[in-house]
Amino acid sequence: MLFIENSYLKEFETKIQKIENDSILLEQTAFYARSGGQPGDVGQLTTNGMTINIIDTIKDQENNIIHIAENNIELEIGEKIQGIINWDKRYKHMRMHTALHLLCSVIPLDVTGGQIGYDKSRLDFNAQDYKIEKEEIEYNINNLAKKDHEISYQWITNDELEQQPELVRTMSVQPPKIKGKIRLVKIGNVDLQPCGGTHVKSTKEIGEIKIGKIENKGKMNKRVN
């Protein structure tokens, strides 16, 4: 998973490990697989003058990253191939994902769900009687974004996480493990939580954030768009 070390990697070279109909498994990849509310990357794979459009990236039952081609393809196992990510979509998702972390920091509630999109994203909060003021949230989140907070990463074990349960903000999704460890995403001194997604290097890259509808989704849940 090359994106774990470098979210800004747009192109890479690797070899084909397995092919089944329209599904391609590579030895390594910078394509992010759909998970944690973040869409899978799209882009292209090229080899020997042939271009293969990748329309989605997902995980299989063994947690392998699978690239879904537009059509069934015939390639050789072990063949060298170049991957090119649709950077416009990936970078927008990185900005959106980082913005949702900031949203977590300004709304001190547990998260019950979320979705990242190209045009808009959302988080659902276990709000109960907590009142979320749209104008206040919008002011606070943009104030944080403009302050150029650095995004960095730390790694902890499952035992260490169990000693700090307050780090986990999501109620229904367990933090993803990578090689037996859990990655923490740190935004300056503003936010720290487990996450396996892709993020920008600084909050100033996010740009202006608009808070849309704040909706009631059931008795306890409030959705912030």
Secondary structure, 3 states (H helix, E strand, C coil): CHHHHCCCCCEEEEEEEEEECCEEEECCCCCCCCECCECCCCEEEEECCEEEEEEEEEECCCCCEEEEECCCCCCCCCCEEEEEECHHHHHHHHHHHHHHHHHHHHCCCCEEEEECCCCCCEEEEECCCCCCCHHHHHHHHHHHHCCCCEEEEEEECHHHHHCCHHHCCECCCCCCEECCEEEEEEECCCEEEECCCCCCCEHHHCCCCCCCCEEEECCCEEEEC
